Amino acid sequence: MTSAPARRAASHRRILAVAGPIMLSNVTVPILGAVDTAVIGQLGRAAPLGAVGIGAVILASIYWIFGFLRMGTTGLVAQARGAGDAGETRALLLRGLMIGLAAGLVFVAGQAAIFWAAFRVAPASPEVEALARQYLSIRIWGAPAAISIYALTGWLIAMERARSVLALQLAMNGLNVVLTITFVLGLGLGIPGVATGTLIAEWCGFGFGLWLCRAAFAGAPARDWGRVLDPSRLKRMAQVNGDILIRSVVLQGSFTTFLFLGAGLGDVTLAANQILLQFLEVSAYALDAFAFAAETLVGQALGHRDRAGLRQAAVMTSEWGVGASLAMAALILLAGPAIVGVMTTAPDVRAAALTYLPWMAAAPLVGIAAWMLDGIFIGATETRALRNAMLLSVAVYAAALAVLLPAFGNHGLWAALMILNLTRGVTLALRYPALEARAA
């Protein structure tokens, strides 16, 4: 197993070694969804397309809850590695896998109740619901693998093995694409073919991920169940993951509110916002790569009690994040109109999207502080501060919506979203000195 680094300083090479593969890995996520949609669209009927869409959203929403497992694992493992505690890096991976597998089995056992609740929240036509249930009844058996992959990914990132994360995503998503095309277009299996292809890919990805992390399972230390099940360490992991979960649910709620309020501004505005949100999603995927680098390097510096190293890691990763945000803003301003033209042919929707496009150029510039500080605080496992900052920021966001939406319509809606991210950055920045002091 890789030994803990001895006081390795942050460097541009180390930052890019983490951020580069992660950025490429993130790109594969929307591509997979596009391929699934395109393949099922070849059936020539609306119902199967809608069924796969709603089924995928239901599972993505369930799995998204466990994103804390990736973030919490990265921060805790990075600190253990920085402290030179190889046994704890192994134990953290095993704890994460236990959580992922157990949660997945709970979802498999409770699938009937989960599907019933999901379709009460998001009702569909009888035909679409029946097809979606068919899709979900197959896909749900991949839940233990899909959730456990969060722990595997978090561990690999903390160990600075971002290329392995890229290999895992490319292998899993590539296999998914090949199987989906084969089962649906080649064998004519329809919706069961899409679901089965994804199910197989998830379990193969889980197996490949275990192989990539095989060093953690080698030798007697990997079987130290007393350490793995140590109550104090389990409590610490639960506290970190619980804080991140609350923070993430509240953040997701703020975006859901944005979508609902946008829907009340008319169909044209709703459609334009949907297009513009794709710019925001791509920006977040790209810039998150530098936040991931911050998680790893800050966590290791804190584990090593290296205050200067922590500051260096925070500053250098943030410099890359700011540079990337400037490039992203310039790209949106220059290429945004052409991209909008490709995404819609409706003149009224295109005109509305172009009216609000400047907000998309502002988004990475306004949000970069929040995104980078998220990574810094996750790496330091200062998750209580992260949670509290999010709660305060959402309260400010709600007040901004109450004032700006009635006065300025959709411009007010986008301005409130910018205020949310700006407030997240400010509140975390105010807490940063206390975080840095922990490394003294």
C-alpha positions as CSV (number, residue, x, y, z in Angstrom):
1,M,0.0,0.0,0.0
2,T,1.1,3.5,-0.7
3,S,2.8,5.0,2.4
4,A,1.9,8.4,3.8
5,P,3.8,11.2,2.2
6,A,6.4,12.9,4.4
7,R,5.6,16.6,4.4
8,R,5.2,17.0,0.7
9,A,4.5,20.6,-0.3
10,A,1.7,21.5,-2.6
11,S,2.8,22.1,-6.1
12,H,1.2,22.9,-9.5
13,R,2.1,19.4,-10.6
14,R,0.3,17.7,-7.7
15,I,-2.7,20.0,-8.2
16,L,-3.0,19.2,-11.9
17,A,-2.4,15.5,-11.2
18,V,-5.6,15.5,-9.2
19,A,-7.7,18.1,-11.1
20,G,-6.9,17.0,-14.7
21,P,-8.2,13.4,-14.5
22,I,-11.2,14.5,-12.3
23,M,-12.2,17.1,-14.8
24,L,-12.1,14.5,-17.6
25,S,-14.0,12.0,-15.4
26,N,-16.7,14.5,-14.7
27,V,-17.3,15.0,-18.4
28,T,-18.3,11.4,-18.8
29,V,-21.4,11.9,-16.5
30,P,-23.6,14.0,-18.9
31,I,-22.4,12.1,-21.9
32,L,-23.8,8.8,-20.5
33,G,-27.2,10.3,-20.0
34,A,-27.2,11.7,-23.5
35,V,-26.4,8.2,-25.0
36,D,-29.1,6.5,-22.9
37,T,-31.6,9.1,-24.1
38,A,-30.5,8.8,-27.8
39,V,-30.6,5.0,-27.8
40,I,-34.1,4.7,-26.2
41,G,-35.2,7.5,-28.5
42,Q,-34.7,5.2,-31.4
43,L,-37.7,3.2,-30.3
44,G,-39.8,6.0,-31.8
45,R,-42.2,6.3,-28.9
46,A,-42.5,9.0,-26.2
47,A,-43.5,6.7,-23.3
48,P,-40.2,4.7,-23.1
49,L,-38.2,7.9,-23.3
50,G,-40.2,9.4,-20.5
51,A,-40.0,6.2,-18.4
52,V,-36.2,6.0,-18.6
53,G,-36.0,9.7,-17.9
54,I,-38.1,9.6,-14.8
55,G,-36.6,6.3,-13.6
56,A,-33.1,7.6,-13.9
57,V,-34.0,10.8,-12.0
58,I,-35.6,8.8,-9.2
59,L,-32.5,6.7,-8.7
60,A,-30.1,9.7,-9.2
61,S,-32.0,11.5,-6.5
62,I,-31.6,8.5,-4.1
63,Y,-28.0,8.0,-4.9
64,W,-27.2,11.7,-4.7
65,I,-28.0,11.6,-1.0
66,F,-25.0,9.5,-0.5
67,G,-22.6,12.0,-2.1
68,F,-21.5,12.6,1.5
69,L,-19.8,9.3,1.4
70,R,-17.4,10.5,-1.3
71,M,-16.7,13.8,0.3
72,G,-16.4,12.6,3.9
73,T,-14.1,9.7,2.9
74,T,-11.8,12.0,1.0
75,G,-11.4,14.4,3.9
76,L,-10.9,11.8,6.6
77,V,-8.5,9.6,4.5
78,A,-6.4,12.6,3.4
79,Q,-5.9,13.6,7.0
80,A,-5.1,10.0,8.1
81,R,-2.6,9.8,5.2
82,G,-1.1,13.2,6.1
83,A,-0.7,11.9,9.7
84,G,1.1,8.8,8.5
85,D,-1.7,6.5,9.8
86,A,-1.8,3.8,7.1
87,G,-4.0,1.6,9.2
88,E,-6.7,4.3,9.5
89,T,-6.7,4.9,5.7
90,R,-7.5,1.2,5.3
91,A,-10.1,1.2,8.0
92,L,-11.9,4.3,6.6
93,L,-12.3,2.6,3.2
94,L,-13.8,-0.5,4.9
95,R,-16.2,1.7,6.9
96,G,-17.2,3.5,3.8
97,L,-17.9,0.2,1.9
98,M,-19.9,-1.1,4.8
99,I,-22.1,2.0,4.7
100,G,-22.5,1.8,0.9
101,L,-23.3,-1.9,0.8
102,A,-25.7,-1.7,3.8
103,A,-27.6,1.3,2.4
104,G,-27.9,-0.4,-1.0
105,L,-29.3,-3.5,0.5
106,V,-31.9,-1.4,2.4
107,F,-33.0,0.2,-0.9
108,V,-33.3,-3.3,-2.5
109,A,-35.4,-4.6,0.4
110,G,-37.6,-1.5,0.5
111,Q,-38.0,-0.9,-3.2
112,A,-41.8,-1.3,-3.3
113,A,-42.2,1.5,-0.8
114,I,-39.6,3.7,-2.4
115,F,-41.2,3.4,-5.9
116,W,-44.6,4.0,-4.5
117,A,-43.4,7.2,-2.7
118,A,-41.5,8.4,-5.8
119,F,-44.5,8.2,-8.1
120,R,-46.7,10.0,-5.5
121,V,-44.2,12.9,-5.6
122,A,-43.7,12.7,-9.4
123,P,-46.8,11.2,-10.9
124,A,-46.8,10.1,-14.6
125,S,-49.2,8.5,-17.0
126,P,-50.2,4.9,-16.4
127,E,-48.1,3.7,-19.3
128,V,-45.0,5.7,-18.4
129,E,-45.3,4.7,-14.7
130,A,-45.5,1.0,-15.7
131,L,-42.5,1.2,-17.9
132,A,-40.6,3.2,-15.3
133,R,-41.3,0.6,-12.7
134,Q,-40.0,-2.1,-15.1
135,Y,-36.8,0.0,-15.5
136,L,-36.4,0.6,-11.7
137,S,-37.1,-3.0,-10.7
138,I,-33.9,-4.0,-12.6
139,R,-31.7,-0.9,-11.8
140,I,-32.4,-1.0,-8.0
141,W,-30.3,-4.2,-7.7
142,G,-27.3,-2.1,-8.5
143,A,-27.8,0.2,-5.5
144,P,-25.2,-1.5,-3.3
145,A,-22.6,-1.2,-6.0
146,A,-23.5,2.4,-7.1
147,I,-23.4,3.7,-3.5
148,S,-20.2,1.9,-2.6
149,I,-18.5,3.4,-5.5
150,Y,-18.7,6.8,-3.7
151,A,-16.5,5.4,-1.0
152,L,-14.0,3.9,-3.5
153,T,-13.8,7.2,-5.4
154,G,-13.3,9.2,-2.3
155,W,-10.5,7.0,-1.1
156,L,-8.7,7.1,-4.4
157,I,-8.9,10.9,-4.6
158,A,-7.5,11.2,-1.1
159,M,-4.6,8.9,-2.1
160,E,-3.9,11.2,-5.1
161,R,-4.9,8.5,-7.5
162,A,-7.1,10.6,-9.7
163,R,-6.0,8.7,-12.8
164,S,-7.6,5.6,-11.2
165,V,-10.8,7.5,-10.7
166,L,-10.8,8.5,-14.4
167,A,-10.1,4.8,-15.4
168,L,-13.0,3.7,-13.2
169,Q,-15.4,6.1,-14.7
170,L,-14.3,5.5,-18.3
171,A,-14.5,1.7,-17.9
172,M,-17.9,1.8,-16.2
173,N,-19.5,4.4,-18.4
174,G,-17.9,3.0,-21.5
175,L,-19.2,-0.5,-20.7
176,N,-22.6,1.0,-20.0
177,V,-22.8,2.6,-23.4
178,V,-21.7,-0.6,-25.2
179,L,-24.1,-2.8,-23.4
180,T,-27.0,-0.3,-23.8
181,I,-26.5,-0.1,-27.6
182,T,-26.1,-3.9,-27.8
183,F,-29.1,-4.8,-25.7
184,V,-31.5,-2.1,-27.1
185,L,-30.5,-1.6,-30.8
186,G,-28.8,-5.0,-31.3
187,L,-31.1,-7.4,-29.3
188,G,-34.2,-5.3,-29.2
189,L,-34.7,-5.6,-25.4
190,G,-36.0,-2.1,-25.0
191,I,-36.3,-0.6,-21.5
192,P,-35.1,-3.8,-19.8
193,G,-32.0,-3.7,-22.0
194,V,-31.2,-0.1,-20.9
195,A,-31.6,-1.1,-17.2
196,T,-29.7,-4.3,-17.5
197,G,-26.8,-2.6,-19.3
198,T,-26.5,-0.1,-16.5
199,L,-26.9,-2.8,-13.8
200,I,-24.1,-4.8,-15.2
201,A,-21.9,-1.8,-15.6
202,E,-22.4,-0.7,-12.0
203,W,-21.4,-4.1,-10.6
204,C,-18.4,-4.4,-13.0
205,G,-17.4,-0.8,-12.0
206,F,-17.6,-1.8,-8.3
207,G,-15.5,-4.9,-8.9
208,F,-12.9,-2.8,-10.9
209,G,-12.9,-0.2,-8.1
210,L,-12.1,-2.9,-5.5
211,W,-9.3,-4.1,-7.7
212,L,-7.9,-0.5,-8.0
213,C,-8.0,-0.3,-4.2
214,R,-6.6,-3.8,-3.7
215,A,-3.6,-2.6,-1.7
216,A,-5.9,-1.5,1.1
217,F,-7.1,-5.1,1.6
218,A,-3.7,-6.7,1.6
219,G,-2.1,-8.2,4.7
220,A,-3.2,-8.6,8.3
221,P,-3.7,-4.8,9.0
222,A,-6.6,-4.8,6.5
223,R,-8.4,-7.3,8.8
224,D,-8.1,-5.1,12.0
225,W,-11.9,-5.1,12.7
226,G,-11.3,-3.7,16.1
227,R,-10.1,-0.5,14.5
228,V,-12.7,-0.5,11.8
229,L,-15.5,-0.8,14.3
230,D,-14.0,1.4,16.9
231,P,-17.0,3.4,18.4
232,S,-15.1,6.8,18.6
233,R,-14.0,6.6,15.0
234,L,-17.4,5.5,13.8
235,K,-18.9,8.5,15.7
236,R,-16.5,10.9,14.1
237,M,-17.2,9.5,10.6
238,A,-21.0,9.7,11.3
239,Q,-20.7,13.3,12.5
240,V,-18.7,14.4,9.4
241,N,-21.0,12.6,7.0
242,G,-24.1,13.9,8.8
243,D,-23.0,17.5,8.5
244,I,-22.2,17.1,4.8
245,L,-25.6,15.4,4.2
246,I,-27.5,18.3,5.8
247,R,-25.5,20.8,3.9
248,S,-26.1,19.0,0.6
249,V,-29.8,18.5,1.1
250,V,-30.3,22.2,1.9
251,L,-28.3,23.2,-1.1
252,Q,-30.3,20.9,-3.3
253,G,-33.5,22.3,-1.9
254,S,-32.3,25.8,-2.9
255,F,-31.9,24.7,-6.5
256,T,-35.2,22.9,-6.5
257,T,-36.8,26.2,-5.3
258,F,-35.1,28.0,-8.1
259,L,-36.6,25.6,-10.6
260,F,-40.1,25.8,-9.2
261,L,-40.1,29.6,-9.0
262,G,-38.8,29.7,-12.6
263,A,-41.7,27.5,-13.7
264,G,-44.1,30.2,-12.5
265,L,-42.6,32.8,-14.9
266,G,-44.0,31.2,-18.0
267,D,-43.0,28.4,-20.4
268,V,-40.6,30.4,-22.4
269,T,-38.6,31.6,-19.4
270,L,-38.7,28.1,-17.9
271,A,-37.3,26.6,-21.1
272,A,-34.6,29.3,-21.3
273,N,-33.6,28.7,-17.7
274,Q,-33.3,25.0,-18.4
275,I,-30.8,25.7,-21.2
276,L,-28.9,28.1,-19.1
277,L,-28.6,25.7,-16.2
278,Q,-26.6,23.4,-18.5
279,F,-23.9,26.1,-18.6
280,L,-24.0,26.2,-14.8
281,E,-23.7,22.5,-14.5
282,V,-20.8,22.3,-16.9
283,S,-19.0,25.1,-15.0
284,A,-19.6,23.3,-11.7
285,Y,-18.3,20.0,-13.0
286,A,-15.1,21.6,-14.4
287,L,-14.3,23.8,-11.4
288,D,-15.1,21.0,-8.9
289,A,-11.9,19.3,-10.1
290,F,-9.8,22.0,-8.3
291,A,-12.0,21.8,-5.2
292,F,-11.2,18.0,-5.2
293,A,-7.5,18.8,-5.3
294,A,-8.0,21.2,-2.3
295,E,-9.8,18.4,-0.4
296,T,-6.8,16.1,-0.8
297,L,-3.9,18.5,-0.2
298,V,-5.6,20.5,2.6
299,G,-6.6,17.3,4.3
300,Q,-3.0,15.9,4.1
301,A,-1.5,19.1,5.4
302,L,-3.9,19.2,8.3
303,G,-3.2,15.6,9.2
304,H,0.5,16.4,9.2
305,R,-0.1,19.5,11.4
306,D,1.6,21.6,8.7
307,R,-0.1,25.1,8.9
308,A,2.1,26.6,6.2
309,G,1.5,23.6,4.0
310,L,-2.3,24.0,4.6
311,R,-2.2,27.6,3.6
312,Q,-0.1,26.9,0.6
313,A,-2.5,24.1,-0.6
314,A,-5.5,26.4,-0.1
315,V,-3.9,29.3,-1.9
316,M,-2.5,27.4,-4.9
317,T,-5.6,25.3,-5.6
318,S,-7.7,28.5,-5.3
319,E,-5.4,30.3,-7.8
320,W,-6.1,27.5,-10.3
321,G,-9.8,27.7,-9.5
322,V,-9.9,31.4,-10.1
323,G,-7.9,31.1,-13.4
324,A,-10.3,28.4,-14.6
325,S,-13.3,30.4,-13.6
326,L,-12.0,33.4,-15.7
327,A,-11.5,31.1,-18.6
328,M,-15.0,29.6,-18.2
329,A,-16.6,33.1,-18.1
330,A,-14.8,34.2,-21.2
331,L,-15.8,31.0,-23.0
332,I,-19.4,31.5,-22.1
333,L,-19.4,35.1,-23.3
334,L,-17.8,34.1,-26.6
335,A,-19.3,30.8,-27.4
336,G,-22.5,31.0,-25.4
337,P,-24.8,32.5,-28.1
338,A,-23.7,29.8,-30.6
339,I,-24.3,27.1,-28.1
340,V,-27.8,28.4,-27.3
341,G,-28.5,28.4,-31.0
342,V,-27.6,24.7,-31.2
343,M,-29.6,23.8,-28.1
344,T,-32.9,25.3,-29.2
345,T,-34.4,26.4,-32.5
346,A,-37.4,28.2,-30.9
347,P,-36.9,31.9,-31.6
348,D,-38.6,33.1,-28.4
349,V,-36.7,30.6,-26.2
350,R,-33.4,31.5,-27.9
351,A,-34.0,35.2,-27.4
352,A,-34.9,34.7,-23.7
353,A,-31.8,32.6,-23.1
354,L,-29.5,35.2,-24.7
355,T,-31.1,37.9,-22.5
356,Y,-30.1,36.1,-19.3
357,L,-26.8,34.6,-20.7
358,P,-24.6,37.2,-18.9
359,W,-25.7,35.7,-15.6
360,M,-24.0,32.4,-16.8
361,A,-20.8,34.3,-17.4
362,A,-21.0,35.8,-13.9
363,A,-21.8,32.5,-12.2
364,P,-18.3,30.9,-12.2
365,L,-16.7,34.2,-11.1
366,V,-19.2,34.7,-8.3
367,G,-19.3,31.0,-7.3
368,I,-15.6,30.1,-7.3
369,A,-15.0,31.2,-3.7
370,A,-17.8,29.0,-2.5
371,W,-16.8,26.0,-4.5
372,M,-13.1,26.2,-3.5
373,L,-13.8,26.8,0.1
374,D,-16.2,23.9,0.1
375,G,-13.2,21.7,-1.0
376,I,-10.9,23.3,1.6
377,F,-13.4,22.8,4.5
378,I,-14.3,19.2,3.4
379,G,-10.5,18.4,3.3
380,A,-10.2,19.8,6.8
381,T,-13.4,18.0,7.9
382,E,-14.7,21.3,9.3
383,T,-18.1,20.1,8.3
384,R,-20.1,21.7,11.1
385,A,-18.9,25.1,9.9
386,L,-19.7,24.1,6.4
387,R,-23.2,23.1,7.4
388,N,-23.9,26.2,9.4
389,A,-22.6,28.5,6.6
390,M,-25.0,26.8,4.2
391,L,-27.9,27.2,6.5
392,L,-27.1,30.9,6.9
393,S,-26.6,31.4,3.2
394,V,-29.9,29.8,2.3
395,A,-31.7,32.1,4.7
396,V,-30.1,35.1,2.9
397,Y,-31.1,33.5,-0.4
398,A,-34.7,33.2,0.7
399,A,-34.7,36.9,1.7
400,A,-33.2,37.8,-1.6
401,L,-35.8,35.9,-3.5
402,A,-38.6,37.6,-1.5
403,V,-37.3,41.0,-2.5
404,L,-35.8,40.5,-6.0
405,L,-38.2,38.1,-7.7
406,P,-41.3,40.3,-7.5
407,A,-39.3,43.4,-8.5
408,F,-37.2,42.0,-11.3
409,G,-38.7,38.7,-12.4
410,N,-36.2,36.2,-13.9
411,H,-33.3,38.6,-13.5
412,G,-34.2,38.8,-9.8
413,L,-34.3,35.0,-9.7
414,W,-30.8,34.7,-11.2
415,A,-29.5,37.5,-8.9
416,A,-30.8,35.7,-5.9
417,L,-28.9,32.5,-7.0
418,M,-25.7,34.6,-7.3
419,I,-26.3,36.0,-3.8
420,L,-26.6,32.5,-2.5
421,N,-23.2,31.5,-3.8
422,L,-21.6,34.8,-2.9
423,T,-22.9,34.4,0.7
424,R,-21.6,30.9,0.9
425,G,-18.1,32.2,-0.1
426,V,-18.2,35.0,2.4
427,T,-19.4,33.0,5.4
428,L,-16.8,30.3,4.8
429,A,-14.0,32.8,4.3
430,L,-14.8,34.3,7.7
431,R,-14.4,30.8,9.2
432,Y,-11.1,30.1,7.4
433,P,-8.7,31.5,10.0
434,A,-10.1,29.1,12.6
435,L,-9.7,26.2,10.2
436,E,-6.0,27.1,9.6
437,A,-5.4,27.4,13.3
438,R,-6.2,23.7,13.8
439,A,-3.0,22.8,11.9
440,A,-0.8,24.7,14.4
